[in-house]
Structure formats: C-alpha cells, structure tokens
C-alpha cells in the first residue's frame, strides 16, 4: 500500500527534496571554507533568520494558497484558482514593501536581535533580499503545489534551493557576495515563474476581494504558529549568541545543528507538500478510507525512517562532521547529537500537519506549536540554575517531542470526526 501512495508525484518530489538536502549540506561545507573566521557562523545564522522572518511576512499563504486552489479544482462553487493566486500576490506585495522599509530603517536594532551585536548590521540588507526572493518563491510554489503540477513545482524547487546556492559558492568566495547573489538569483527565478503563472491563469476581478478574505482568514490565524515554529528553530542560536561570549562561534554551531534538524524534516517535506492538496481533495470528496490510509502509512514510515536516521547520526556524528567540514569540533558534535533527538517529534509534525490544515479552517497546528513553545520557554528557565547553554538544547528537544505527540493526537481526532461525516 505504501508503494501505491508514494508513486509518481511522491517519488519525483522525494528525489528533488533529496537533491535540495544534499545541496543544503554542501553549502555549509563551502561556508566553512570561506576566508574569514566568522563567515560560517554568519552564513548559518542568516539562513536560520530567513526561516524566522519568512513566516511572519507570508501570512500563512504558503499553506492557504495550495489549500484553496486544491479545493477550487474539486468544488466549482468556490472562487477560481487564478483569483486565489492573484489575491495572494497582492497580499504579500502589500506586506513586503513596508516591512522591508522598516527593517532597513532599524538595521542596528535588528542586527542586535538576530546576531547579538549591532556591528553585524551590514548583514541586514542581504537578509532583506534573501527574504524577498523566498517569499515570491513560496507564492509560485504554492500555486503549482495546489494544482498538483509537481513537475513544475519540483523544477522551481530544484533551481532555487538546489542549484543557485551551490552555483553562487562556486563563483564567489566572500560572505557578502554569497548572500547578495543568492538572494538576487532567488528573486529572478521566482519572478519568472510568477509571471508565467499570471499569463496562464484565468481570474475574475470581482472575486479578488472574497479570495483575499478567504486567504487572510485561513492564513493570519496560522501566522503565530508559523512564527513560533520559526522561533523554535532560531531562538536556541539567538539565546546562545547572547549568553555565550565567543564571537558567534557556539551560536553558529547551534544554528548549524538546527539546520541539520530542519534538513531531517525536509526529508519528509514531500509528504507534507503533496499531502495537503491530496488530503484537501479527499476531504472535499468525503473519502474517509483514503485519508485513513494516508495517515496510517505515513506515520509508520516517518517513525521507522526517523528512528533509523537518528541512531546513525548519534553513532557516527563525529565522523560525519569530520568528513563534512574537514575537522572535528567537539562542541559542534555535541550540539548535533543533542539536537537530532528532536527529529522524532519534528518529523511526525512535518508529515501529519497537512491533514490538520486540510481538515480545519481553525489553526489547530498553531495551538499545538504554541503549547510546545511554552514548554520550551519553561524548560529553558533552568538555564539560570545550571548556567549552561546546553540546557536550551535539551529544552528544545523535549518541546519538539511534545509537538509531535500533540500532532499525532489531533490527527487521530480528525479521523474519528471524519468517519462520522455522511457521504
């Protein structure tokens, strides 16, 4: 049965996401070889900061656009897919322009917030460019995903996240150039895809307002959850930057560990990416048995694969770091070994969250994320007893395991409720 579910779209998407994963690993290897001492840490924290800012500015449209486009293809009484796409573009442009202006005006303050030192304000302009590129990437990708045009969606993902970051490192050997041209590359490719979609789709001016309303009602209530999740993955490095005075070295190790965890989640990203539109269609068609099959097989696959991967990393972390970065940093190895335990909870969340987003307009995932995050903050207070940054990492691990458990519990509730729906 697993073979039946993971054919075609899933297989192609897994291949592309695997390539993106390898690319993500390689860029950190190249970042470690940049000439300046702090270049690796600056790059690692910048990449983590993009993930932190992105959810705040996209207003949940990364989920809302594919969901409503998928529903519109199955239910002709809804607004057209083109109207949802155009509305999404209008929304993000309206948010991006003032946000970028504000961030540029308060460069020093944002530099202190993200890097723990106002002297890093020169990185803020590059962050703006990177974020703009990723926002437009997400809008185009969301449309293609909602239509299940996974060939085009995977091509966009392959170019922007697989090829461009590597290509930039081959051309440039300066952290400023690497960040600048990576962002410009993302913007160029994403704008091309968005323009091609605009040319292709049919939309109705009279539907723009109602489409925007649907997207905002669905998306805005997910912003706190998206932002908190981004904070989950970014705050351990930010906290470390503020409490460990070693010029970002340890904070860079923590940021790298979080990026590895994010890559582990990305391994299961194809499930989430395709499951949202497919689950939305199953729900629209009231196909309970198909939805139940998705949940059962995906849960088993996620737990088995993640457990195996976690054990391998725990055993061979030092060899992996040596092979990857060309040197063994004991503190980095320790950070990786602690953080990777969280992969069990994180991958369950990644794999099953689309079921909850497809079934509910209310933001159930947001509730689960906030509950878990509050546990993270509470556990982190023990730092003031032990005065060791690793308390932050252990707190993060416990909170992520709670998130995975809550996601699974809510998914089982969906199946129970959906089984009672009359066909």
N, C-alpha and C positions, 0 to 999 in steps of 0.2 A: 504493500500500500504506500509506503514511503516513496518508492520509485515512481509511483503514479503521480504523487503530489509534486515531487521535485524534478519533473522533466521540463524540457523546453525553457520557459521563462526563468525558472528557478536555476537551472543548470547554467545558462548563459550569465545570469546575474551573479551567481557564485563565482564563476571564472573571473568576471570583471572585478568584483569586490576583492577577490584574492590578489589580483594584479595591483589594485589600489593599496591593499595591505602591504604587499612587498615594496611598493613604491614608498609608502609611508615609513617603512623600516629603513629603506636606503637613504632617504633624505636626512634622517637623523644621523646616519653614519657619515654622510657627507658634511653635515653641520658640525660634527665633532672634529672634522679636519680643517675647518675654517681657521684662518691665521690667528685671530685674537683669542685671548683666554676665555672671555665671556661669551663668545659668539654662539656656542652650543646652547648655553642656558638662555640667552636672549631669544634664539630661534624657538626653543622648546616652549618658553613661556608665551611668546607671541602666538604660536599655533594653538596653545591652550586658551589664550584670551579670545581668539576668534570664535572658538566654540562657546565662550561665555557671553559674548556680545550678540552673536548671531540670533539666538532665540528671542532676545528682547526686541530686536528690530523686525523680525519676520512675522511676529504676532500670531504664531500658530498656523500660518498659511502653508507651511511645509507639510502639514497633515491635512489641513482644511481643503486645500485645492485638489489633491488627489481623491479625497473622500467625496466631495460634492461632484466632481467630474465623473467619478465612477457611478454615483447614484444617477446622474443625469443621463448616462448612456443606457441605464436599465429602466428608468422611470421618465417617460416623455412629458409628464405633467410638471416637472421641475424646470428651472431655467436652463438655457443651453450651456454646454460646456465652454463655449467661447466667451460667454458673458462672465462666467466664473473666473476664467483666466485673465481677461481684461480688467475685471474688478480687482483681482489680486495684484496685478501690476500697478494699478493706480494707488492702491493702499500702500504698498511698500515704497514707492517713489515719494509719496506724501510723508512717510515716516523717515526715510533715509536723509532727505535734504536737511531738515532742521537738526537731526541727530548728529550728522557729520559736522555741521557748523558749531554746535555746542561742544562736541568733543575737541575740535580744533581750538576753540577759544580757551578751554580749560585743560590744555595739554599737560601742564605741570601736575595738576591735581589727579588726572587720570594716570599719569606715569607713576605717581606715588602709590595710587590704589593698586595698580596691576604689578608693578615691579619693586615696590617698596622704596623707591628713590626717585626724586624729581629729575635727577640727572639723565634719566632714560627717556625724557620727553621726546627726543628725536625719533623714537620708535612709533609714536602715536600716529603720525601721518601715514606711515606704512600700514599700520593696523587698519586705518580707515579704508585704504584702497583694497586691502585683502577682504575686509568685511563686505564692501560693496560688491565685489566680484562674487563672493559666496552667496549673497542674497539673491542676485539675479540668476545664479546657477540653480538655486533651490526652487525658484518660481518655474523656470523652464523644466526642470527635472520633475517637479510636482505635476505639471500638466501631462507630460509624457507617461509618468507613472500611473496617473488616474485613467488614462486611455489604454493602459497596458501596452503602450508602444515601447516595450522593454528593449528592443534592439536600438532604437534611437536614444532612449534614456541611458542605456549602458555605454553607448558611444560617447555621450556627453560626459558621463562619469569617468570614463577611461581617459579622455583627453584632459579634462580639467584637474582631476585628482591623481591620475596615474602617470601622465606624460609631462605636463607642464612643470610640476615641482622638480622632477628629475632633470628635465632639459635645462632649467634655469641654473641648477647646480653645476651642470657641465659647462655652461657658458660663463658664469660669474663666480668669483671667489671672495666676495665681500658681502657681509650680512645685510647692508643697506640695499645693495643691488638685488640680492636674492629675494628679499621681502617685496621690494618695489615691483620687479618684473614678474614675480609670481602673481601678485595682485592684478597687474595690468593684463597678463595672459588670461586670467580667470574672467575679467571684465569683457575682454574682446570676444572670447568664445561664447560666453553666456549671452551677450547681446546678440550675436549672430543667431543663436538658437531661438531666442525670444522673438526676434524679427521674423524668422521663418514660421514660427507658430502664429504670430499675428497675421501674417499673409494668408495662412491656411484656414484659420478658424472662422466660423460664422458667429456673429454675436449681435445682440439686439440692444440698442441704446436704452430702450425702456426697461430692460432687465438689469442694468448695471447697478442701480441703487439697491434693489432687493437682493441681488447676488452678493454685493458688498456687505449687506446686513447679515446674510447667512454666514458668510466667511468670518465676519468680525464676532458674531455671537458665538460661533463654534471656536474660533481661534483665540480670542482675547482671554477667555477663561482658562486656556491652556498655557498662556504666557508665563504665569507664575511657576507652573510646573516645569516648563522648559528652562526657565531662568534658574530655578533652584537646582535642576539636574545639571545644568552647565556649571553652576556654583559647586555642586558636589565634586565635579571633576577638576575644577580650577582652584577652589579655596584651599585644599591641602598645600598646594605650591605657594599660594599667596600668603597663607599663615606662616609657612616655613620661611619665606622671604623676609617676613617681619620679625621672626623670633630667632633666626639663626643668622649671625653677622659674619658671613663668609663670601660677600660679593656675589650672591645668587648661586653659588656652586651647589649647595644642598637643595635649594629650591628648584634648580634645574634638574637634579636627579629625581625629585618628587614629580615634577612636571612630566619628565620622560616616562616614569612609571605609570602615571595616569594616562599618558598617550598610548602605552602598550595595552592597558586595560581597555581603552577606547577602541583600539585595533581588534582586541578579542571580541568586543561587542560588534564591531564591523563585520566580523566573520559571519555573524548571524543576521547582519543587516539585510541580505537578500530576502530572508523570510519576512521581515518587517515590511520591506519595500513593496513586495508583491502581495503580501497577505492583506494589507489594508484595502486595496481595491477589490481583491477577490472576496474577502470577508464581507465587504460592503454589498457586493452583488449577491452573495449567499443570503445575507440578511434581507435584502430587498426582495429576493425570490422566496424567502421563508424556508430555506433549505437547511434544516437543523442538523441532519445527519452529516452533511458535508462539513459544516462548521465544527461539529464534534470531532470528526476525523482529522481536520486540520490541527485542532488543539492537542489531541492525544499524541499524534506522531511527532509534532514539532516539539512538545515538551520532552518526550523521550530522547529525541535526537539531541536537543540542546543540553540536557543534563549529562548524557553519556560523553558527548564530544568535549564539553567544557571541563568535566572532571578529568578526562584523559589529558587534555592540554595543560591543565593546571599542575598535574603531577609531574609532567615532563619539565615544565618550567621550574618548579620547585627543586627538582633534582639537578638540572643542568643550567641553572641561571648563570653561574659564574663562567661556564664555557661559552654560553650564548653571548654574554656581554663582551668577553674577550674576542670572540670571532666577529662580533658586530662592530664594536668600537675600537678594536685593536689594542685594548688594555683592560685590565680588571680593576674596577673601582669598587672596593669593598662596601662602601656606603650605598652605592647605586645598586649593587646586587641585593643588599638587604632590603632596600626600598621596593625593588621589583618583587622579591619573594613575599613580602607582606601584602603588597597591593593586589597581587594576582589572585589571592584568596577571594577577593570580592567578585571575581569573574563569575562565580556560580550564581549569585543573585543578579548581577548586572545582565548576563546573557539571557536569563529567564525573563527579565523585564523587557529586553530588546525584542525577544522572539514573540512575546504574547501581548505586548502593549497595543498592537494594531487591532486585536479583537475588541478591546475596550473602546478604542477610538471609533471603530466602525459601528459598534452597537449603541453607544451612548453619545448624545449631544453634550451632556454634562461631562465635566472634566474629571473622570474617575482616576486617571493616571496622575493628574495634578495632585489630587488628595493623597494618593499613596506616596508620591515623591515628597510632598511637604511633611508628612508624618515621619518618613525615614530621615529627612534632613534634620528635623527637630531632634531626633535621636542622635544624629551625628554631632550636632552642636552640644547636646547634653553630655555625651561621652567625651567630647573634646575638652570639656572643662577640667577633666582630670589632669590635663597638662600642668595646671597650676599646683598640682600635688607632686608629680614626678619630674616636671621641668625637662621634658624630652620630646622633641618634635615627633618621634615615632608614635606617641600617644594619638596624634592626629591621624596617622595612617591606620592604626588599629580601630579607631572610632569610625573611620570611613568604611572599613571592611564590614564591621558589624551593621552599620546603617544600610549598606548595599545588600546584605543578606536579608535584612528586613524588607527592603524594597522588592526583592524577588519573591519573597513569601507572600506579600500583600498582592502582588500582581497575579500570582497563580490563584490565590483565594478568590479574587474578584472575577477572574476568567471562569472559574467553576460556577460562580453565581450567574454569570451571563448564560452559560449553557443550561442551567436549571431554569432560568426565566424564559429563555428562548424555546425550550422544549414545550412550554405551555401555550405558545403562540398558535392560534388556529391557522391552518393552511387555507 
